[in-house]
Amino acid sequence: MLFLLLLLIKYLRTPMIFYDKKLLQGIKDGDKECFRKLFEENYDVYYSFAKGLLKNNAIAEDIVQDAFMKLWIRRENVNPEVSVNSYVLVMIRNSIYNYMRLRWNSQCAGIPDANIEDGAIAADEKISVDEMKERIGHIVEGMPSRRRQVFEMSRMGNMTNEEISQKMGISRRTVEKHIELALRQIKKALHVSMFFIIMNLL
């Protein structure tokens, strides 16, 4: 745990683009090009951090993509005046800790590790974006009713999390969780990266 903390401190001191107020404001406003720039210019640093702790490329990739997914879902909370570098790294750190804890508990119980796919495949190697959208439609139809309703309001209705929260009478955090679960369900079913889903299918 001490090693994890020291490594976290090291990466928190790494200069990053998260201090770019214009970029952060763009993400807060839902600008996908700003999100793309942030992802492309910072992904390698976060991936190296996760991989250095996990020694597993696939799991490290999933955890980092999950952190960026949460950043995008909760973009309304972004404060352009404050660096979110520590926010993302803390999410990654917590995910790594939870993974290690669950793996340790499984090993102690004699449960073998689940088979893990070696990264997500590129969507254009399999089917077109239009076909992907059609498949997503079928996946969404099979979601629990509340999750489906929230996701459709967000994706098709272009409603903010706050607007969905008020319309449905649920907390914004609950809205974010429904969207997060919906995206994970889509990623698992389609075997594509979360970045691809955000940039091309939402």
C-alpha positions as CSV (number, residue, x, y, z in Angstrom):
1,M,0.0,0.0,0.0
2,L,2.9,2.4,0.7
3,F,4.4,1.7,-2.7
4,L,1.0,2.5,-4.3
5,L,0.9,5.8,-2.4
6,L,4.4,6.8,-3.4
7,L,3.7,6.0,-7.0
8,L,0.5,8.0,-6.9
9,I,2.4,11.0,-5.5
10,K,5.0,10.7,-8.3
11,Y,2.3,10.8,-11.0
12,L,0.4,13.6,-9.3
13,R,3.5,15.8,-9.7
14,T,3.7,15.0,-13.4
15,P,2.8,18.1,-15.5
16,M,-0.4,17.4,-17.5
17,I,-2.7,19.1,-19.8
18,F,-5.5,19.0,-17.1
19,Y,-4.4,22.5,-16.2
20,D,-5.6,23.8,-19.6
21,K,-8.7,25.8,-18.5
22,K,-10.0,26.1,-22.1
23,L,-9.8,22.3,-22.6
24,L,-11.6,21.6,-19.3
25,Q,-14.3,24.1,-20.1
26,G,-14.8,22.4,-23.4
27,I,-15.2,19.0,-21.7
28,K,-17.6,20.5,-19.2
29,D,-19.7,21.8,-22.2
30,G,-19.7,18.3,-23.8
31,D,-17.1,19.0,-26.5
32,K,-15.9,15.6,-27.7
33,E,-12.8,17.0,-29.5
34,C,-11.6,18.4,-26.1
35,F,-12.2,15.0,-24.6
36,R,-10.3,13.4,-27.5
37,K,-7.3,15.7,-26.9
38,L,-7.3,15.1,-23.2
39,F,-7.5,11.3,-23.7
40,E,-4.8,11.2,-26.4
41,E,-2.3,13.4,-24.6
42,N,-2.7,11.8,-21.1
43,Y,-3.7,8.2,-21.7
44,D,-0.1,6.8,-21.9
45,V,0.9,8.3,-18.5
46,Y,-2.1,6.8,-16.8
47,Y,-1.7,3.5,-18.6
48,S,1.9,3.3,-17.5
49,F,0.9,4.1,-13.9
50,A,-1.7,1.3,-13.9
51,K,0.4,-1.2,-15.8
52,G,3.3,-0.6,-13.4
53,L,1.2,-1.7,-10.5
54,L,-0.9,-4.5,-12.1
55,K,1.6,-6.1,-14.5
56,N,-1.4,-6.9,-16.6
57,N,-1.9,-4.9,-19.8
58,A,-5.6,-5.8,-20.4
59,I,-6.7,-5.0,-16.8
60,A,-4.6,-1.7,-16.8
61,E,-6.3,-0.7,-20.1
62,D,-9.8,-1.4,-18.7
63,I,-9.2,0.5,-15.5
64,V,-7.8,3.6,-17.3
65,Q,-10.7,3.6,-19.9
66,D,-13.1,3.3,-17.0
67,A,-11.6,6.4,-15.3
68,F,-12.0,8.4,-18.5
69,M,-15.6,7.1,-18.9
70,K,-16.4,8.4,-15.4
71,L,-14.8,11.7,-16.2
72,W,-17.0,12.1,-19.3
73,I,-20.2,11.0,-17.6
74,R,-19.5,13.4,-14.7
75,R,-18.3,16.2,-16.9
76,E,-20.9,18.6,-15.5
77,N,-18.9,18.5,-12.3
78,V,-15.6,19.5,-13.9
79,N,-14.2,22.8,-12.5
80,P,-12.1,24.4,-15.2
81,E,-10.2,26.4,-12.5
82,V,-9.0,23.2,-10.8
83,S,-6.8,20.5,-12.1
84,V,-8.6,17.1,-12.3
85,N,-5.3,15.2,-12.5
86,S,-5.6,14.0,-9.0
87,Y,-9.2,13.2,-9.4
88,V,-8.5,10.8,-12.3
89,L,-5.5,9.2,-10.7
90,V,-7.4,8.6,-7.4
91,M,-10.1,6.8,-9.4
92,I,-7.5,4.7,-11.1
93,R,-5.8,4.0,-7.7
94,N,-9.1,3.0,-6.1
95,S,-9.9,0.6,-9.0
96,I,-6.5,-1.0,-8.8
97,Y,-6.8,-1.4,-5.1
98,N,-10.3,-3.0,-5.4
99,Y,-9.0,-5.3,-8.2
100,M,-6.1,-6.4,-6.1
101,R,-8.3,-7.0,-3.0
102,L,-10.8,-9.0,-5.0
103,R,-8.1,-11.1,-6.6
104,W,-6.4,-11.8,-3.3
105,N,-9.7,-12.8,-1.8
106,S,-10.4,-15.1,-4.7
107,Q,-7.0,-16.7,-4.5
108,C,-7.5,-17.3,-0.7
109,A,-10.8,-18.9,-1.4
110,G,-9.3,-21.1,-4.1
111,I,-11.3,-19.5,-6.9
112,P,-9.3,-19.3,-10.2
113,D,-8.9,-16.0,-12.0
114,A,-11.5,-15.3,-14.7
115,N,-10.3,-15.3,-18.3
116,I,-9.5,-11.8,-19.4
117,E,-9.5,-10.7,-22.9
118,D,-6.3,-9.1,-24.1
119,G,-7.7,-5.6,-24.8
120,A,-10.6,-4.5,-26.9
121,I,-10.7,-5.0,-30.6
122,A,-10.9,-2.1,-33.0
123,A,-14.5,-1.7,-34.2
124,D,-13.6,-1.0,-37.8
125,E,-11.9,-4.4,-38.0
126,K,-15.3,-6.1,-37.5
127,I,-18.3,-4.1,-38.4
128,S,-19.3,-0.5,-39.4
129,V,-20.3,2.3,-37.0
130,D,-23.9,2.0,-38.4
131,E,-24.0,-1.6,-37.6
132,M,-22.6,-0.9,-34.2
133,K,-25.4,1.6,-33.6
134,E,-28.0,-1.0,-34.6
135,R,-26.5,-3.5,-32.2
136,I,-26.5,-0.9,-29.4
137,G,-30.2,-0.3,-30.0
138,H,-30.8,-4.0,-29.3
139,I,-28.6,-3.9,-26.2
140,V,-30.4,-0.9,-24.9
141,E,-33.8,-2.6,-25.4
142,G,-32.7,-5.4,-23.2
143,M,-31.5,-3.1,-20.3
144,P,-33.5,-2.8,-17.1
145,S,-36.2,-0.2,-17.6
146,R,-34.8,2.6,-15.4
147,R,-31.3,2.2,-16.9
148,R,-32.7,2.2,-20.4
149,Q,-34.8,5.3,-19.7
150,V,-31.8,7.2,-18.3
151,F,-29.5,6.2,-21.2
152,E,-32.1,7.1,-23.8
153,M,-32.6,10.5,-22.3
154,S,-28.9,11.1,-22.2
155,R,-28.0,9.7,-25.6
156,M,-31.1,10.5,-27.8
157,G,-32.7,13.3,-25.8
158,N,-29.3,15.1,-25.3
159,M,-30.4,15.9,-21.8
160,T,-27.9,16.8,-19.1
161,N,-27.5,14.6,-16.0
162,E,-29.1,17.4,-13.9
163,E,-32.1,17.6,-16.3
164,I,-32.6,13.8,-16.2
165,S,-32.3,13.9,-12.4
166,Q,-35.1,16.5,-12.1
167,K,-37.3,14.8,-14.6
168,M,-37.1,11.4,-13.0
169,G,-36.9,12.5,-9.4
170,I,-33.6,10.8,-8.7
171,S,-30.2,12.1,-7.7
172,R,-27.7,13.1,-10.2
173,R,-25.3,10.5,-8.8
174,T,-27.9,7.8,-9.5
175,V,-28.2,9.1,-13.1
176,E,-24.5,8.9,-13.5
177,K,-24.4,5.4,-12.2
178,H,-27.2,4.3,-14.6
179,I,-25.2,5.7,-17.6
180,E,-22.0,4.1,-16.3
181,L,-23.7,0.7,-16.1
182,A,-25.2,1.1,-19.5
183,L,-21.9,2.0,-21.1
184,R,-20.2,-1.0,-19.4
185,Q,-22.9,-3.3,-20.6
186,I,-22.5,-2.0,-24.2
187,K,-18.7,-2.3,-24.0
188,K,-18.9,-5.9,-22.7
189,A,-21.4,-6.9,-25.4
190,L,-19.6,-5.3,-28.3
191,H,-15.9,-5.8,-27.2
192,V,-14.9,-2.3,-28.2
193,S,-13.0,0.3,-26.3
194,M,-14.9,2.7,-24.1
195,F,-13.2,5.6,-25.9
196,F,-14.6,4.4,-29.2
197,I,-18.1,4.2,-27.7
198,I,-17.9,7.7,-26.4
199,M,-16.5,9.3,-29.5
200,N,-18.5,7.5,-32.1
201,L,-21.7,6.0,-30.7
202,L,-23.0,8.5,-28.2
